[in-house]
Amino acid sequence: MRSTVRYVTTPALVLVLTTAGVIATVTSLPTPQAVAVPPELDQVKLTGIDPAARRDPSALAETAGHAETAGHAEADQADEADQARPGGTTSTDGAEEAGDADTGDDHTAPGRLAALSPRTETLTFLVAGATWDAGTAEQVREVALRVREDGAWGAWQDVGFDDADEAGGRAGTEPFVSTGADAVQARVRTASGRPPSGLRVDVVDPGRAAADATAGVAPGPAATADAATGYEIRPATVSRSAWGADESLSSPWPEVSGDLEAMYVHHTAGTNSYGRGQSAAIVRGIYAYHTRSRDWPDIGYQFLVDRFGTVFQGRTGAVYDNPVGAQAGGFNTGTIGVSAMGSYDTARPSSALITGITRVLAWKAYQYRVNPWGTATLTDRGVAGDTSRTSPGQQVRVPRILGHRLTNNTACPGTYLNQRLDDIRRAVDTRVDSAVARYGKPTMRRAPVVHAPTRLQAPVQWSAKQRYSWDRVPGANRYQILARTARYSSDMPTKPYWYAVRTVTGTSAVLETEPGRSAWYAVRALDGNHHRGEMRTLVRTSRETTPAQWEIGSGWRKVTDAGYHAGYAYRTARDGARIKVGGVRQASQVRVVAPTGPGYGRVRVIHAGSSVGVIDLSGASSDHTVFTVHLASRRSGGVALETIGSGEVRVSGIALVRDF
């Protein structure tokens, strides 16, 4: 294991000792400075059942950890729903109550033994986990690990698992924490008895750094003189640089939630016996497991809390924004995840841990005005067959502070921590009330006043790049551009998140939109303390399609003319000739750009197989006239232009306007 240390020498402290006339100089010890620490990983591949391992009498021993029964899951859901709704109120908005949700829990059925590894020596590690290919046909029912620490093998521990959660990622388990294991054994059960493809166990040595023992915390930004900002009760937080994040492991992750609806409480798995000086290294290990083993762009949780109550920043931007994480498959948007480091199915959480979790949740509840005793309606935005307890598109009403197990098939955050959620809600409520009494309700910096888009910018952006502008906001030194976009053949965005496009220092930005894509651009002000202001829409627009996206039938010929829109048009004089844009979804208008003049013909506009209008091109002479055809419904289906008769027709542009 490599050791990475950097020292900064502090000024000497001089004491004069007069005993026996001796003068001694006492110099303070060097202060270690946090540096990025690269991890080392080892892998154990599982392809089936090892015969020798199977003969071990303890191979199929019962597990500790995440195991639960269906009745247990239902009781937990009903209890939490009642905790969040004093008096047992019922839903009135059509959303399913969490207590009544389908509890078909894959973890409750033991399945058939599919893989059992031998006891395998590895590099010394602090974090482990099992992963497999996303989208496998095999239904994983149980993953259990046991490790060797200090020469002794521990008991099997059931480890919660989930789907890829991130596009391009691998399915896998929660991170399993150790105090320094050097061997591992894995056991996997599936519904069929066949192992999922790509099954392996990864172990992570996060490296050592001298700063681990004294990982520093960063204070929150100060409030402004005239208004609360929401940061007044931010707890001291160990930043990513302070815990030694190797930023080369992460990749840009531009998705941020527009609001905060609910806050998840998690735990990891494994030991609860780690030392205070190991916490930063464990966070690095989880980070490496998520990025290198599960192929995620960053650590999944927004925050982590160790058993000593120390708060660690997780995902990049979590302190100053609300980045979408990977904390609850199907419910990652509009929520955050705070993970307790350790297993709380096997141990009770310390008071320091509860206090640390409370401080994080209270800060975010105050900042986003979240009622700790309230409920939120979340929409399952996952895929069929994932670990959520609901179906894609289904709505469920949940407490705003909830355990992972309430919406997903897992026992996380463990029985003992789950039992403390009511205490956490009560403590968060008290802390938020105190903050409001002392500082007032937080307010965001006002949104910029934007300049109205021109006819060349909306509802169709007729060129690839356009400059949008706004007025300066007092106190702001930067402005962040955000976007929601969708291709014409995809449904419009419904997830309440935005892509952070870029940050500028001026009061305008040139934005490029791809052909055939609809975009909703917004802007918000930032100040020197990273405070985000309210968002304001810059424009909702759609970029025209290009001939590469058209299905051009027979009889059309491309002609060029500098006066035409885009410098070209497609010409025909054949009756019934068609140009089609296939797979159009949720369009409200079709805009056609075409040359006009006496003797030109007519074009029928067809949407989803039905005629919706006729365009007459025989008007006054023009190189590029724009025609608008409104669609009566937002049905999905192809849009076609079909010539009527043998009059000459030229078409140089087709745009599909879509409403957000």
C-alpha positions in Angstrom: 0.0 0.0 0.0 1.4 3.4 -0.9 1.7 6.1 1.6 1.2 9.7 0.5 2.3 12.5 2.9 2.9 16.2 2.6 4.0 18.4 5.5 3.7 22.1 6.1 5.9 23.4 8.8 4.3 25.9 11.2 6.1 28.7 13.1 8.2 27.5 16.0 7.0 27.9 19.6 9.8 28.8 22.0 9.6 28.1 25.7 12.3 29.1 28.1 13.0 26.5 30.7 15.1 27.8 33.7 15.6 24.5 35.4 19.3 24.0 36.0 19.9 27.0 33.8 18.9 25.1 30.7 17.1 26.8 27.8 15.2 24.5 25.5 13.4 25.3 22.3 10.2 23.4 21.6 9.0 23.4 18.0 5.5 22.4 17.0 5.2 19.2 14.9 4.6 19.6 11.2 0.9 19.8 10.2 0.0 17.2 7.5 -1.7 18.7 4.5 -4.5 16.8 2.7 -3.5 15.6 -0.8 -5.2 13.5 -3.4 -4.6 9.8 -2.7 -4.9 7.3 -5.6 -6.5 4.0 -4.6 -5.5 0.4 -5.4 -8.1 -2.2 -6.4 -8.1 -6.0 -6.5 -10.7 -8.2 -8.1 -12.0 -11.7 -7.4 -14.1 -13.1 -10.3 -17.0 -15.4 -9.6 -18.1 -17.9 -12.3 -19.9 -20.4 -10.2 -19.7 -22.5 -7.1 -16.3 -23.5 -5.9 -16.5 -27.2 -4.9 -14.0 -26.9 -2.0 -15.7 -23.9 -0.6 -19.1 -25.6 -0.8 -17.8 -28.4 1.4 -17.1 -25.9 4.2 -19.9 -26.4 6.8 -20.1 -22.6 7.3 -20.5 -21.9 3.6 -24.3 -21.6 3.8 -24.5 -20.2 7.3 -27.1 -17.5 8.1 -26.2 -13.9 7.4 -26.3 -10.8 9.6 -27.0 -7.5 8.0 -29.6 -6.7 5.4 -31.8 -9.8 5.6 -35.5 -9.0 6.0 -38.9 -10.6 5.7 -41.9 -9.4 3.6 -43.9 -8.8 6.8 -41.0 -6.8 8.2 -40.8 -4.6 5.1 -44.6 -4.0 5.2 -44.5 -3.1 8.9 -41.6 -0.7 8.3 -43.4 1.1 5.5 -46.6 1.4 7.5 -44.8 2.7 10.6 -42.9 5.3 8.6 -45.9 6.5 6.8 -47.7 6.9 10.1 -44.7 8.7 11.6 -44.9 11.3 8.8 -48.7 11.7 8.9 -49.9 12.1 12.5 -53.3 10.7 12.8 -52.9 8.4 9.7 -54.1 10.8 7.0 -54.6 9.4 3.6 -53.5 10.6 0.2 -55.8 12.8 -1.8 -53.8 13.4 -4.9 -53.9 9.9 -6.5 -50.4 9.0 -5.3 -50.0 5.6 -3.6 -49.1 5.8 0.1 -45.8 4.3 0.9 -47.4 2.2 3.5 -49.6 0.6 0.9 -47.0 0.2 -1.8 -46.2 -3.2 -3.4 -43.6 -4.8 -1.2 -42.5 -7.5 -3.6 -39.0 -7.7 -2.1 -36.4 -9.7 -4.1 -34.3 -9.8 -0.9 -37.0 -11.8 1.0 -36.7 -14.9 -1.2 -33.4 -16.8 -0.7 -33.2 -18.0 -4.3 -30.8 -20.7 -5.4 -27.0 -20.7 -4.8 -25.4 -19.4 -8.0 -21.9 -18.5 -7.0 -19.6 -19.2 -4.0 -16.0 -18.2 -4.1 -13.1 -19.7 -2.1 -11.7 -17.7 0.7 -9.4 -15.5 -1.3 -6.4 -13.5 -0.1 -6.3 -9.9 -1.5 -4.5 -6.7 -0.9 -5.4 -5.1 2.4 -8.6 -3.2 2.0 -11.1 -1.0 3.8 -14.0 -1.2 1.3 -15.4 -4.1 -0.8 -18.4 -4.8 -2.9 -19.8 -7.2 -5.5 -20.7 -5.9 -9.0 -22.1 -7.5 -12.2 -23.2 -6.5 -15.6 -26.2 -4.2 -15.7 -29.3 -5.5 -17.5 -28.5 -9.2 -16.8 -31.4 -11.6 -17.1 -30.6 -13.2 -13.8 -32.6 -12.0 -10.8 -30.1 -11.6 -7.9 -31.7 -12.5 -4.6 -28.9 -12.3 -2.1 -25.3 -11.2 -2.0 -23.3 -12.0 1.2 -19.7 -11.3 2.0 -17.4 -12.2 4.8 -13.9 -11.0 5.4 -10.8 -11.8 7.3 -9.6 -9.1 9.7 -6.6 -9.5 12.1 -6.3 -13.1 11.1 -9.9 -14.1 12.0 -12.8 -14.6 9.6 -16.0 -12.8 10.4 -19.6 -13.9 9.9 -21.4 -13.7 6.6 -23.1 -10.3 6.2 -25.9 -9.8 3.7 -25.1 -6.7 1.6 -27.9 -4.6 0.0 -27.7 -4.2 -3.8 -29.2 -2.1 -6.5 -29.2 -1.6 -10.3 -26.8 0.5 -12.3 -28.5 3.7 -11.1 -26.1 5.6 -13.4 -26.2 5.4 -17.2 -23.4 3.0 -18.3 -22.8 1.8 -14.7 -22.7 -1.7 -13.3 -25.2 -3.2 -10.9 -23.8 -4.0 -7.5 -23.9 -3.9 -3.8 -23.7 -1.1 -1.2 -20.1 -0.6 -0.1 -18.9 -3.0 2.6 -16.6 -1.3 5.1 -13.8 -3.1 7.0 -11.1 -2.0 9.5 -8.4 -3.5 7.3 -9.3 -6.9 5.8 -6.9 -9.0 3.7 -9.2 -11.8 2.4 -12.7 -12.1 1.2 -15.3 -14.7 0.4 -18.6 -14.0 -1.6 -21.9 -15.9 -1.9 -24.6 -15.0 -4.4 -28.1 -16.4 -4.8 -30.3 -15.9 -7.9 -33.8 -16.9 -8.8 -32.5 -19.4 -11.5 -29.3 -20.6 -9.7 -27.1 -19.1 -12.5 -24.7 -16.3 -11.7 -25.2 -12.9 -13.4 -22.7 -12.2 -16.1 -19.6 -10.2 -15.2 -19.9 -11.1 -11.5 -16.9 -10.1 -9.4 -15.9 -8.8 -6.0 -13.8 -5.6 -5.9 -11.7 -4.7 -2.9 -10.3 -1.2 -2.5 -7.2 0.0 -0.7 -7.8 3.7 -0.5 -4.2 4.4 0.5 -2.9 6.3 3.5 -2.4 10.0 4.1 -0.9 11.7 7.1 -3.9 14.1 7.0 -6.4 11.2 7.5 -6.0 11.5 11.3 -6.9 15.2 11.3 -9.1 15.6 8.3 -10.1 19.2 8.4 -13.6 20.6 8.2 -14.7 23.7 6.2 -17.1 26.2 7.7 -20.2 27.2 5.8 -20.5 30.4 3.9 -21.6 33.4 5.9 -25.0 34.9 5.7 -25.5 38.3 4.0 -26.0 41.3 6.2 -29.7 41.7 5.3 -31.1 38.2 4.7 -30.6 34.6 5.7 -29.1 32.4 2.9 -29.8 28.9 4.3 -26.1 28.3 5.1 -26.3 29.7 8.7 -26.7 26.2 10.2 -24.5 24.3 7.8 -22.5 21.8 9.9 -18.7 21.7 9.7 -18.0 19.5 6.7 -14.9 17.6 5.5 -14.4 18.8 1.9 -13.5 16.5 -0.9 -9.9 17.9 -1.0 -9.6 17.4 2.8 -10.6 13.7 2.6 -8.2 13.2 -0.3 -10.4 12.8 -3.3 -8.5 11.9 -6.4 -10.5 14.0 -8.8 -9.1 12.1 -11.8 -11.5 9.2 -10.9 -14.6 11.3 -11.4 -16.1 12.7 -14.6 -18.3 15.7 -15.2 -21.8 15.3 -13.9 -24.0 18.3 -14.9 -27.4 17.2 -13.6 -28.8 19.2 -10.7 -32.3 18.9 -9.2 -34.4 22.0 -9.4 -35.8 21.5 -5.9 -35.5 19.2 -2.9 -38.5 17.0 -2.2 -37.2 14.4 0.2 -34.0 13.3 2.0 -32.9 9.6 2.2 -31.0 8.1 5.1 -28.7 5.2 4.2 -26.0 3.0 5.8 -23.2 1.2 4.1 -22.4 -2.4 5.4 -19.6 -4.2 7.2 -17.9 -3.1 10.4 -18.8 -0.4 12.9 -15.4 -0.7 14.6 -13.3 1.6 12.4 -11.3 4.3 14.1 -11.7 8.0 13.7 -8.4 8.2 11.7 -9.8 5.7 9.2 -12.9 7.6 8.2 -11.4 9.7 5.5 -9.8 6.7 3.9 -13.1 4.8 4.0 -14.8 7.7 2.2 -12.0 7.5 -0.4 -12.6 3.8 -0.7 -16.4 4.2 -1.2 -15.6 6.9 -3.8 -13.2 4.5 -5.7 -15.7 1.6 -5.4 -18.4 3.8 -7.0 -16.3 5.3 -9.7 -14.0 2.4 -10.7 -15.9 -0.7 -9.7 -19.5 0.5 -10.5 -18.4 2.9 -13.3 -20.3 5.8 -11.8 -19.2 9.4 -12.6 -18.8 10.2 -8.9 -19.6 8.9 -5.4 -23.3 8.1 -5.1 -24.2 9.9 -1.8 -24.3 13.7 -1.4 -23.0 13.4 2.2 -21.6 10.7 4.5 -21.4 10.7 8.3 -19.1 8.5 10.4 -19.9 7.0 13.8 -18.1 9.9 15.4 -20.5 12.4 13.9 -18.1 13.8 11.3 -19.8 15.0 8.1 -18.1 14.4 4.8 -19.0 16.0 1.5 -19.8 13.3 -1.1 -20.8 14.1 -4.6 -19.1 17.2 -6.2 -21.2 20.3 -5.7 -23.3 18.9 -2.9 -22.4 21.7 -0.5 -23.5 24.5 -2.8 -26.0 22.9 -5.1 -28.3 19.9 -5.3 -26.5 17.5 -7.8 -28.5 14.4 -8.8 -26.9 11.4 -7.0 -27.3 7.7 -7.0 -28.9 7.2 -3.6 -32.2 5.5 -4.4 -32.8 3.9 -7.7 -35.8 5.4 -9.4 -36.0 8.3 -7.0 -32.6 10.1 -7.4 -34.1 13.3 -8.8 -35.3 15.9 -6.3 -33.8 14.0 -3.4 -30.4 13.7 -1.5 -28.8 10.8 0.3 -27.0 11.0 3.6 -25.1 7.7 4.3 -24.2 6.5 7.8 -20.8 4.7 7.6 -21.3 1.3 9.1 -23.9 -1.4 9.4 -26.9 -0.6 11.6 -28.6 -3.9 11.3 -25.9 -5.3 13.6 -25.2 -2.3 15.9 -27.1 0.6 17.3 -26.1 4.1 16.0 -24.1 6.2 18.3 -25.5 9.5 19.5 -22.7 11.3 17.7 -23.8 9.7 14.4 -27.5 10.7 15.0 -26.4 14.2 15.7 -24.3 14.4 12.6 -27.1 13.1 10.4 -29.5 15.5 12.1 -27.3 18.5 11.4 -27.0 17.7 7.7 -30.7 17.2 7.2 -31.6 20.2 9.3 -29.3 22.4 7.2 -30.9 21.2 3.9 -34.4 21.3 5.4 -33.8 25.0 6.4 -32.2 25.9 3.1 -34.9 24.4 0.9 -37.8 24.9 3.3 -38.6 21.2 3.7 -41.0 20.3 6.5 -39.3 17.5 8.4 -42.8 16.0 9.3 -44.3 16.5 5.9 -44.8 14.2 3.0 -43.8 14.4 -0.7 -45.1 12.7 -3.8 -42.3 11.1 -5.7 -42.5 9.5 -9.2 -40.6 6.3 -9.9 -38.3 7.3 -12.8 -36.5 4.0 -12.9 -36.9 1.1 -15.3 -38.8 -2.2 -15.1 -37.1 -4.8 -13.0 -35.0 -2.4 -10.9 -34.9 -2.5 -7.1 -37.6 0.1 -6.5 -40.8 -1.2 -4.8 -43.0 0.6 -7.4 -43.3 0.5 -11.2 -41.8 3.1 -13.6 -44.1 6.1 -13.7 -45.9 5.2 -10.5 -46.3 7.9 -7.8 -45.8 7.2 -4.1 -46.3 9.5 -1.1 -43.4 9.2 1.4 -42.1 11.1 4.4 -39.8 13.9 3.4 -37.1 12.3 5.7 -37.1 8.5 5.0 -35.0 5.4 5.0 -33.8 3.8 1.7 -35.9 0.7 2.4 -39.2 2.6 2.1 -39.0 3.0 -1.7 -36.4 0.3 -2.6 -36.0 -3.4 -1.9 -33.3 -3.2 0.7 -33.1 -3.2 4.5 -31.0 0.0 4.4 -30.5 2.0 6.6 -30.6 -1.0 8.9 -33.2 -1.9 11.6 -31.6 0.1 14.4 -31.0 3.3 12.4 -34.5 3.0 10.8 -36.0 2.9 14.3 -34.4 6.3 15.0 -35.9 8.2 12.0 -38.7 9.6 14.2 -36.1 11.0 16.6 -34.2 12.4 13.7 -37.3 14.1 12.3 -38.0 15.6 15.7 -34.5 16.9 16.1 -34.4 18.3 12.6 -37.7 20.1 13.2 -36.4 21.7 16.4 -33.2 22.8 14.8 -35.0 24.3 11.8 -37.4 26.2 14.1 -34.5 27.6 16.0 -32.8 28.7 12.8 -36.0 30.5 11.6 -36.4 32.2 15.0 -32.8 33.4 14.9 -32.1 34.2 11.3 -35.5 34.3 9.6 -36.5 32.2 6.6 -33.8 31.9 4.0 -34.2 33.8 0.8 -32.4 33.2 -2.5 -30.8 36.0 -4.6 -33.3 37.3 -7.0 -33.4 35.9 -10.6 -32.0 37.9 -13.4 -34.3 39.9 -15.6 -33.9 38.3 -19.0 -34.3 40.0 -22.4 -37.1 38.7 -24.6 -36.0 36.3 -27.3 -36.3 37.4 -31.0 -38.3 35.7 -33.7 -35.1 34.1 -34.8 -34.7 32.5 -31.4 -38.2 31.3 -30.4 -40.2 29.3 -30.7 -37.7 28.0 -33.3 -34.0 28.7 -33.1 -33.3 29.1 -36.8 -29.5 28.9 -36.5 -27.2 26.6 -34.5 -26.0 29.4 -32.2 -27.8 32.3 -30.7 -26.9 34.9 -28.0 -29.2 35.3 -25.1 -28.9 38.1 -22.5 -30.1 39.4 -19.2 -29.6 42.3 -16.7 -26.9 42.2 -14.1 -28.0 41.1 -10.6 -26.6 43.2 -7.7 -24.0 41.2 -5.7 -23.6 38.5 -8.3 -20.2 37.8 -9.9 -21.2 34.9 -12.1 -24.2 33.4 -13.9 -24.9 29.7 -14.4 -26.7 28.5 -17.5 -28.9 25.4 -17.2 -30.9 23.4 -19.7 -33.5 20.7 -20.2 -33.5 19.3 -23.7 -35.0 16.5 -25.7 -34.6 15.2 -29.3 -37.7 15.4 -31.5 -38.1 11.6 -31.3 -37.9 11.5 -27.5 -40.5 12.5 -24.9 -40.1 15.9 -23.4 -38.2 16.0 -20.1 -40.4 15.3 -17.1 -37.7 14.8 -14.5 -37.3 17.8 -12.3 -33.6 18.2 -13.0 -31.5 20.5 -15.1 -28.1 20.2 -16.9 -25.6 22.7 -15.9 -24.3 24.0 -19.2 -21.7 26.5 -18.1 -20.9 29.5 -16.0 -20.2 33.0 -17.4 -19.1 36.2 -15.8 -20.9 38.5 -18.2 -24.6 39.1 -18.8 -25.0 37.1 -22.0 -24.2 33.7 -23.4 -24.1 32.1 -26.9 -26.0 28.8 -26.7 -25.8 26.1 -29.3 -28.7 23.8 -29.9 -28.4 20.6 -31.9 -30.7 20.1 -35.0 -34.0 18.5 -34.1 -33.7 19.2 -30.4 -36.0 21.2 -28.2 -34.4 23.1 -25.3 -35.5 25.0 -22.2 -32.6 27.3 -21.1 -32.5 29.1 -17.8 -30.1 31.3 -15.9 -29.4 32.0 -12.2 -27.0 34.3 -10.4 -24.0 33.2 -8.2 -22.1 35.2 -5.8 -18.6 34.9 -4.3 -19.8 32.5 -1.6 -21.2 30.2 -4.3 -24.8 31.0 -3.2 -27.2 30.1 -6.0 -30.1 32.5 -6.9 -33.5 31.8 -8.3 -33.7 30.5 -11.8 -35.3 32.4 -14.6 -36.2 31.1 -18.1 -34.1 32.4 -20.9 -36.0 30.8 -23.7 -38.0 27.7 -24.6 -37.2 26.8 -28.2 -36.8 24.1 -30.8 -34.0 23.8 -33.4 -35.1 22.9 -36.9 -34.4 19.5 -38.3 -31.9 18.9 -41.1 -32.2 16.8 -44.3 -30.1 14.1 -42.6 -33.1 13.6 -40.3 -35.6 13.5 -43.1 -36.9 10.5 -45.0 -36.8 11.9 -48.6 -38.9 10.0 -51.1 -38.4 9.6 -54.8 -38.8 12.6 -57.1 -37.0 15.2 -54.9 -33.8 16.9 -56.1 -31.5 19.2 -54.0 -31.0 22.7 -55.5 -28.8 25.4 -54.1 -29.4 29.2 -54.0 -27.7 31.7 -51.7 -31.1 33.3 -51.1 -32.7 30.1 -49.7 -32.9 29.4 -46.1 -29.6 27.5 -45.3 -28.7 28.0 -48.9 -30.6 25.0 -50.4 -34.0 23.5 -51.0 -35.4 20.2 -52.1 -37.4 20.5 -55.4 -40.1 18.4 -57.0 -43.0 18.7 -59.4 -44.4 15.2 -58.9 -47.8 14.6 -57.3 -47.7 12.7 -54.0 -44.0 13.2 -53.4 -43.2 13.0 -49.7 -40.6 14.2 -47.2 -41.1 12.7 -43.7 -39.7 13.2 -40.3 -40.3 9.9 -38.5 -40.9 9.2 -34.8 -42.0 12.7 -33.8 -43.2 12.9 -30.2 -45.3 15.5 -28.5 -45.1 18.2 -31.2 -47.6 21.2 -31.0 -46.6 22.9 -34.3 -45.0 22.2 -37.6 -43.1 25.1 -39.2 -42.1 24.7 -42.9 -39.7 27.1 -44.6 -40.2 27.2 -48.4 -39.7 29.5 -51.4 -43.0 30.9 -52.7 -44.2 32.5 -55.9 -46.9 32.5 -58.6 -47.4 29.0 -60.1 -45.9 27.1 -57.2 -47.9 24.2 -55.9 -49.4 23.0 -52.6 -48.3 20.7 -49.8 -50.4 18.6 -47.4 -49.1 18.3 -43.9 -49.7 14.9 -42.4 -49.3 14.0 -38.7 -49.6 10.5 -37.3 -51.3 9.4 -40.5 -53.9 12.2 -40.6 -54.0 15.4 -42.7 -53.7 18.4 -40.4 -53.4 21.3 -42.9 -52.5 22.4 -46.4 -49.7 24.9 -47.3 -50.2 27.0 -50.5 -46.9 28.1 -52.0 -48.4 30.2 -54.8 -48.2 33.5 -52.9 -45.9 36.5 -53.3 -42.4 35.7 -54.4 -40.0 35.0 -51.5 -36.9 32.9 -51.0 -37.9 31.8 -47.5 -41.4 32.0 -46.2 -42.3 30.4 -42.9 -45.6 28.5 -42.7 -47.1 27.4 -39.4 -49.5 24.4 -39.0 -50.9 23.9 -35.5 -51.4 20.3 -34.3 -54.7 19.7 -32.6 -53.2 17.2 -30.2 -49.8 16.2 -28.9 -50.0 12.8 -30.4 -46.8 11.0 -31.3 -46.2 10.0 -34.9 -44.4 10.9 -38.1 -44.8 14.3 -39.7 -44.9 14.2 -43.5 -45.1 16.8 -46.3 -46.9 15.4 -49.4 -47.3 17.4 -52.6 -50.7 18.0 -54.1 -50.8 18.0 -57.9 -47.9 18.7 -60.3 -47.1 22.3 -59.3 -43.5 22.9 -58.4 -42.7 22.7 -54.7 -39.5 23.6 -52.9 -38.8 22.9 -49.2 -35.8 24.2 -47.4 -36.6 23.7 -43.7 -38.9 21.7 -41.3 -39.1 22.6 -37.6 -41.1 20.9 -34.9 -42.3 23.1 -32.0 -42.7 21.4 -28.7 -44.2 22.8 -25.5 -42.4 22.3 -22.2 
